[in-house]
Amino acid sequence: LMVHGYYLDGLAAILNQLSDALLPEIDIYVSSPLERLPAAAAVLRQQGWPRVQLFGVPNRGRDLAPFLLQLLPAVRATGHRTFIKLHTKSSPHLSEGQDWAAHLVGSLLDPALLERLRNDPPSGLLAPAGTLVPITLQLHNNARHLETLQRRHGLSGEQLLGSSFIAGSMFAGSLAALDPLEALKLRLSDFEPEAQQTDGTLAHALERWIGVVAPSISELPGDPKAMPGFGFRWSEHSKASQHA
C-alpha cells in the first residue's frame, strides 16, 4: 500500500479503514512533506503498523513525484508484485471533492480487492468505478507535457488520443504495468514548483500518461456516478439524450 500523506487527517482516515486482520499482511509505504514528517510519524506510531517505510519529501510534484521517486523504488526493492496507490485527496476546487475521495479510497481498500491482488493478480491496472475517462478530457491544459512524453515514447498521435486515464490518480494492479512510467527516469527538478495549480503540470500529465502506457485498465465494481462530472458526465448525458 503506497500513500502520499499530504493531509495527515486523511492519512489517519485511510489507515483506519484497514482491518486489524490485515496488519501482518500489508507493507505500507508513506510519503509526506518534510515539514509534516514528525506529525506523519506520530500518526503511523499511533496506528501500530508492523511494517512501514516513511519518506519525507519536498512539496513538489503532488502525489506523482513521491510515487515515482520514493515509493515505487522502495516497493520494487522489497519484491512486491502488486500494489495499491492512494493519496490524501482534498480537491477544494470541486464541490464534490470529499465524496469523490471517499469513493476512490473505499473502492481500493475493499477486502475483496485485497484478496484479488493476493490470489489472482491482474496484468494491468484496476481503477475505481467511473474514473476511467478519455485522455481528451481537459487535453488543452496538458497538451505540452503530453506531446513531450509522446515524442519521447515514440507513440503516434492516434495512439495517444485513443487512450483513457484514471481520473483522481488512485488505482491498484500489477507493478509490472508501471515499468514504462519508471523508464522515464524523471527527477524532482522536472516537476513544477507547487503553486496550487489545479491542472496543466507534469504531475497532471503523468496522471494521464499512466493510462497511455499501461497494458490494460479495468474498472472495479461500484457507482460510476460518484465521480465528479468535469464536463465529461454532462457530455455523455447529452450524447445519450440525442440518441434517445
C-alpha positions, 0 to 999 in steps of 0.5 A: 500500500503506497500513500502520499500523506499530504493531509495527515487527517486523511492519512489517519482516515485511510489507515483506519479503514484497514482491518486489524486482520490485515496488519501482518499482511500489508507493507505500507509505504508513506510519503509526506512533506518534510515539514509534516514528517514528525506529525506523519510519524506520530500518526503511523506510531499511533496506528501500530503498523508492523511494517512501514517505510516513511519518506519525507519529501519536498512539496513538489510534484503532488502525489506523482513525484513521491510515487515515482521517486520514493515509493515505487523504488522502495516497493520494487526493492522489497519484491512486491508484485502488486500494489495499491496507490492512494493519496490524501485527496482534498480537491477544494476546487470541486464541490464534490471533492470529499465524496469523490475521495471517499469513493476512490479510497473505499473502492481500493481498500475493499477486502475483496480487492485485497484478496484479488491482488493476493490470489489472482493478480491482474496484468494491468491496472484496476481503477475505481468505478467511473474514473476511467475517462478519455485522455481528451478530457481537459487535453488543452491544459496538458497538451505540452507535457503530453506531446513531450512524453509522446515524442519521447515514447515514440507513440503516434498521435492516434495512439495517444488520443485513443487512450483513457486515464484514471481520473483522481490518480488512485488505482491498484494492479500489477507493478509490472504495468508501471515499468514504462512510467519508471523508464522515464527516469524523471527527477524532482527538478522536472516537476513544477514548483507547487503553486496550487495549480489545479491542472496543466503540470507534469504531475497532471500529465503523468496522471494521464500518461499512466493510462497511455502506457499501461497494458490494460485498465479495468474498472472495479465494481461500484457507482460510476456516478460518484465521480465528479462530472468535469464536463465529461458526465454532462457530455455523455448525458447529452450524447445519450439524450440525442440518441434517445 
